[in-house]
Structure formats: structure tokens, C-alpha cells
Amino acid sequence: MQDAPAMKLVDAVAVDFPDASEILVPFADQWALVESLRRADDTPLYVAAWPRQTARPDPDHFYGLSHEVNRSLTAYRHYKLFQPWPQPILGVRLDENLRTRPAEPLPGEAVGRVTSVQRLDVRLHELGEAQAWTGDGVGLLWECYYGSRQRAPGWREELVAFWRAVERDMDAARVFTQPREPAFGDGYTDFLAALGYGPDGEFPTWWSKEMA
């Protein structure tokens, strides 16, 4: 499966931060934009992915699925959810009095003033991650989670938006997933049910969803 040409992640960030001097993310040339999301406060979030890779057919790759389903899952893609962290580098002019006295400034005493913004770096911070396999109209979402540290208010709603963006990119008629995710905590099966998943009638250790 070949992906259509897509905007690079760094180019999408540059649109939202036109004054950025540098956009910092590991392997910047590899990440393609899948979707741009927005928080309630209009902060941008980015769903990005590496190029799809071809995996060797393995009839026993995912325990509990048939050999036929496993053999079909030969296209793999790795996704991440990123939040931008703008980091302005400021020019500061120090108070001249500091040059003539060694004492530390008193609490609340001004020691200088910002004279310029010398550059703006935008670092992309990873919030979540997903892995997916697809083939012959079937998809398998092995994991799609929001990291356990620094969870923003409303993180579950952001995870839903991330999950649905990955589903759309998979473009499968039927998607399987596992009914457990340690990074989520309690209530994971309720979360899956709200997304439209339920126990699969053919493969009982998996949950699945028929895509509209």
C-alpha cells in the first residue's frame, strides 16, 4: 500500500507558528501529518505518522485471530500525537545598578527588561502513541493511548479524537483491538464501547468494530 503525498508535520507546524526559527522533533523529515486537531482553547495538536511499512505475513502474529486475518495484516504504521511547546529566546537588558553593587536583588526588585524576542523555537512534545496493521479491508489497532504523565484536563476527549484520526487513516472496513490498555486505567472497556467497539463474535479474545 502506497500513501498519497502528505504534508510533512514540520510544514503544518510552520503554518500555525509562522515566526518559528526552528521546529524541534526527532526525525523531522519522516513524520507526515495525518490530521490537525484543536483543543477547546484553540491550541493545536498534531496526529502524525511514519511512512507505512510492509510487514512479512505471519499466520500466528496476533494470538486469537485466524490465520487468514493474520496473513492479511501486512501494512504497518506508527502514529504519535504531538503538542507544540513554543519556547521564545528573549533578549534582556540588565539594570545598570547591578553592575555597581554585588548584593542580590531584593524580592520583587526589577533586574532588567526584555528588549527583543531573538528567536522562537517550537518543540513538539509527545502526548500519545498508536500502532496499526491493515490489509484486505481489515485493520488492527494494537495500541492507541495517551501518555501517563502531564495529562491535560480533557485528555480522554483528546484520546478519542486521536483514535478516530488513526481509524480514518487506516481506511479499513473492520477494525480489531484488544480490550485492555494499562496506560488508560479503569473503565477501558467502557471507553471502547463508547467508540463503537464490542466483543467480537468470531474471535472472543478481541473486540471489533464495523466501520461505516
C-alpha positions in Angstrom: 0.0 0.0 0.0 1.4 3.4 -1.0 0.4 6.5 0.9 -0.6 9.6 -1.1 1.8 12.5 -0.7 1.0 14.2 2.5 2.1 17.5 4.2 5.1 17.0 6.5 4.5 17.5 10.2 7.0 20.3 10.4 5.3 22.2 7.5 2.0 22.0 9.3 3.5 23.4 12.5 5.2 26.2 10.5 1.7 27.3 9.2 0.5 27.6 12.9 3.8 29.2 14.1 5.0 31.4 11.1 7.6 33.1 13.3 9.2 29.9 14.4 13.0 29.8 13.9 13.2 26.1 14.4 10.7 23.2 14.9 12.3 20.5 17.1 11.2 16.9 16.7 13.3 13.8 16.3 13.5 12.5 12.7 11.6 15.6 11.5 11.8 14.6 7.8 10.0 11.3 8.5 6.8 12.4 10.2 3.8 13.1 7.9 0.7 15.0 9.1 -2.3 12.8 9.4 -4.7 15.3 11.0 -4.6 18.6 12.9 -6.7 18.8 16.0 -7.7 21.7 18.3 -8.1 21.9 22.0 -11.0 23.9 23.5 -8.6 26.8 24.0 -7.6 26.6 20.3 -4.2 25.1 21.0 -3.2 23.0 18.0 -2.4 19.3 18.4 -1.0 17.1 15.6 -1.6 13.5 14.6 1.5 12.4 12.7 2.8 9.1 11.3 5.8 7.5 9.8 5.5 6.1 6.3 3.6 2.9 6.1 5.8 -0.2 6.1 5.3 -3.6 4.7 5.4 -6.5 7.2 6.0 -10.1 6.4 2.8 -12.2 6.5 2.7 -14.2 9.7 -0.3 -16.6 10.3 0.3 -16.5 14.1 1.2 -12.9 14.6 -1.8 -11.9 16.8 -3.0 -14.7 19.1 -6.7 -15.4 18.9 -7.2 -14.2 15.3 -7.4 -16.7 12.4 -4.5 -17.5 10.1 -6.4 -15.7 7.3 -6.8 -12.5 9.2 -3.2 -12.5 10.4 -1.8 -13.2 6.9 -3.7 -10.1 5.6 -2.2 -7.7 8.1 0.9 -6.8 6.2 0.9 -2.9 6.2 2.2 -1.4 9.5 2.1 2.3 10.5 3.3 4.1 13.7 1.5 7.2 14.9 2.0 9.8 17.5 0.0 12.7 19.0 2.1 15.9 19.4 1.6 19.1 21.3 3.7 22.2 20.4 5.7 23.9 23.1 6.7 27.4 21.9 10.0 28.5 23.5 10.9 32.1 22.8 14.5 33.1 23.3 14.5 36.6 24.8 16.9 39.5 24.7 17.2 41.1 28.2 18.9 44.4 29.2 20.1 44.2 32.8 19.6 47.1 35.2 22.8 49.2 35.3 22.8 49.2 39.1 23.6 45.5 39.2 27.0 46.3 37.6 28.0 48.5 40.5 26.8 46.5 43.6 27.4 42.9 44.4 24.3 42.4 46.5 21.5 40.1 45.3 18.3 42.0 44.1 15.6 42.3 46.7 12.4 40.2 46.2 10.3 41.8 43.6 13.1 44.2 42.5 13.4 44.6 38.8 16.8 43.4 37.4 16.3 44.0 33.7 13.8 44.3 30.9 13.0 42.3 27.8 14.3 44.2 24.7 13.5 41.7 22.0 12.5 38.2 21.0 15.6 36.9 19.4 14.1 33.6 18.1 11.2 31.3 18.6 11.8 27.6 18.9 8.8 25.2 18.8 9.4 21.8 20.5 6.9 19.0 19.7 6.1 17.1 22.9 4.7 13.6 22.6 1.3 13.1 24.2 0.2 9.7 22.8 1.1 6.8 20.5 -0.6 4.2 18.3 0.4 1.2 16.2 -1.8 -0.2 13.5 -1.7 -3.0 11.0 -4.0 -3.2 7.9 -4.7 -5.4 4.9 -7.6 -6.7 2.7 -10.1 -4.3 4.3 -9.2 -5.4 7.9 -7.4 -3.3 10.4 -5.9 -4.0 13.8 -5.3 -1.2 16.3 -2.7 -2.8 18.6 -2.5 0.2 20.9 -3.7 3.8 21.0 -3.0 5.5 24.2 -2.4 8.8 25.9 0.8 9.0 28.0 0.5 8.7 31.7 2.4 11.9 32.6 1.2 15.5 32.3 -2.3 14.6 31.3 -4.2 17.8 30.5 -7.8 18.2 31.6 -10.0 16.6 28.9 -7.3 14.1 27.9 -9.8 11.4 27.3 -11.6 13.6 24.7 -8.2 14.2 23.0 -7.6 10.4 23.0 -11.0 9.9 21.3 -10.0 12.4 18.6 -6.6 10.8 18.2 -8.1 7.3 18.0 -10.6 8.4 15.3 -8.0 10.1 13.3 -6.0 6.8 13.3 -9.1 4.9 12.3 -9.7 7.2 9.3 -6.1 6.8 8.2 -6.3 3.0 8.4 -9.3 3.0 6.0 -10.5 -0.5 7.0 -14.0 -1.9 6.9 -13.5 -3.8 10.2 -11.1 -2.9 13.0 -9.9 -5.2 15.8 -8.4 -4.1 19.1 -7.6 -5.6 22.5 -9.9 -4.9 25.4 -7.1 -3.8 27.8 -4.7 -0.9 28.0 -2.5 -0.5 31.1 -1.8 3.2 30.4 -5.5 4.1 30.4 -6.6 2.9 33.9 -10.0 1.9 35.0 -13.0 2.0 32.6 -11.2 1.0 29.4 -13.9 -1.3 28.1 -16.5 1.4 28.7 -14.2 3.8 26.7 -14.1 1.2 23.8 -17.8 0.7 23.9 -18.4 4.5 23.6 -16.1 4.4 20.5 -18.4 1.7 19.0 -16.4 -1.5 19.8 -17.7 -4.6 21.4 -16.7 -8.3 21.9 -16.1 -9.9 18.6 -18.5 -12.8 17.9 -15.9 -14.7 15.8 -12.7 -14.1 17.9 -13.8 -13.8 21.5 -10.5 -12.6 22.9 -10.7 -9.5 20.7 -13.1 -6.5 20.4 -14.0 -5.2 17.0 -16.0 -2.5 15.2 -17.6 -2.4 11.7 -16.7 1.0 10.2 -19.4 3.0 8.5 
